[in-house]
Structure formats: C-alpha cells, structure tokens
C-alpha cells in the first residue's frame, strides 16, 4: 500500500487557467508523481489517488534558469477528502 503524501495548497486557481470551470489546485510533479496525496486548503481536505490522473498538466520554466517544472491541476472538491487527525 502506498503511503499518503501531504500537500498544503496556499491558493486555488480558477479553472479558466486550463480552459475549465470551477476551482483547481496545482500540485508539482516533483515528489508527488505517482503518489496518493492528501491536499489541505483552508482547513478542508481532499484526497487524490494518483498524481498522473490530473485534469490537466502545464510545464513552466524555472525562474532561476535551472530547467522546467510540471504542475498537475485537480478540480478542488473537498467532499472527496477526509480530515486528517
């Protein structure tokens, strides 16, 4: 069984960023790719079964010129998650 990794989202993004509606959370590839993730935002939780099943992916250049990084976008739906004790 995979261990669940935790990610604290500071902000939610409008779905218009990826051509969809609603709010989305962006999770980086590094450290989360292929993992189960428990996302926390503003005291609410959502579980993601696999980073590779994101609704959209975007690649960005690193601001220090070290290459690129990839974000996976997931629709924010805290009803799918559970509180972490």
N, C-alpha and C positions, 0 to 999 in steps of 0.2 A: 504494500500500500504506500502511495506517495505521501510524503509529509506536506502539510499545507503551509505555503509561504504567505506572509502578511504584507500588505501594501497599504499605506495611508495616502489617499488621494487628497491633495490640498484643494484642487478645484475640479469642477465638472466642465466639460466642453459642450458647446452647442453642436447638435448633430449636423448643422449646416457646414461644419468644418469638413465632414466626409460625405456630404450630399444626402443626409438623412435627417429625420426629425427626432426630437427629444434630447435628452442629455446623455453624454457619454463620458466614461473615464478612460484615460490613456495610460497604458502600462508599458514600461520599457521591456524590450526583448531580453536585455542582459539581466541574468539572474532569475527570470521568470518563464522563459521559453520552455514549453512542455510541462509546466507545473500547475498544480491546483493552487488557487490564490484566494485568500480571504481579503477583500477590499473593504476598507473603512473610510467613510467620509461623513463628517459632521455627526458622529455618534450612530450612524446607520451602517449596516454591513451587507455585503453581497458576496456570494461565493462563485468563483469562476473555475470550471472543471479543467480547462486546458487553454493556455495562452494562444496556442495555434488555431483556436476556433474563434478568433476575434472577428467582429463585423467588418473591420477594415484595418489596413496596415499603411503606415506612412513612414518614409525614410527621410531623415533630415541630416544636414551637415553639422558636425560638432563645432561649437563656436570657438574652440581652441585649435581647429585645423587638424585634429587627430583622426579624421575619418568621418564615418556616419553612424547614426544610431536609428533604431526602428522602434516605433510605438505601435502597439495593438490597441484598437478602440473597441470598447464594450459598452453596450447600452446599459445605463445605470438603472437598475431595478432592485432596490434594497429588499423587496419582498422575497427575493430568491435566497437571501442570505440568512444568517442567524447571528445572534450576539455571541461574542467570544467571552468566556468567563475570565 
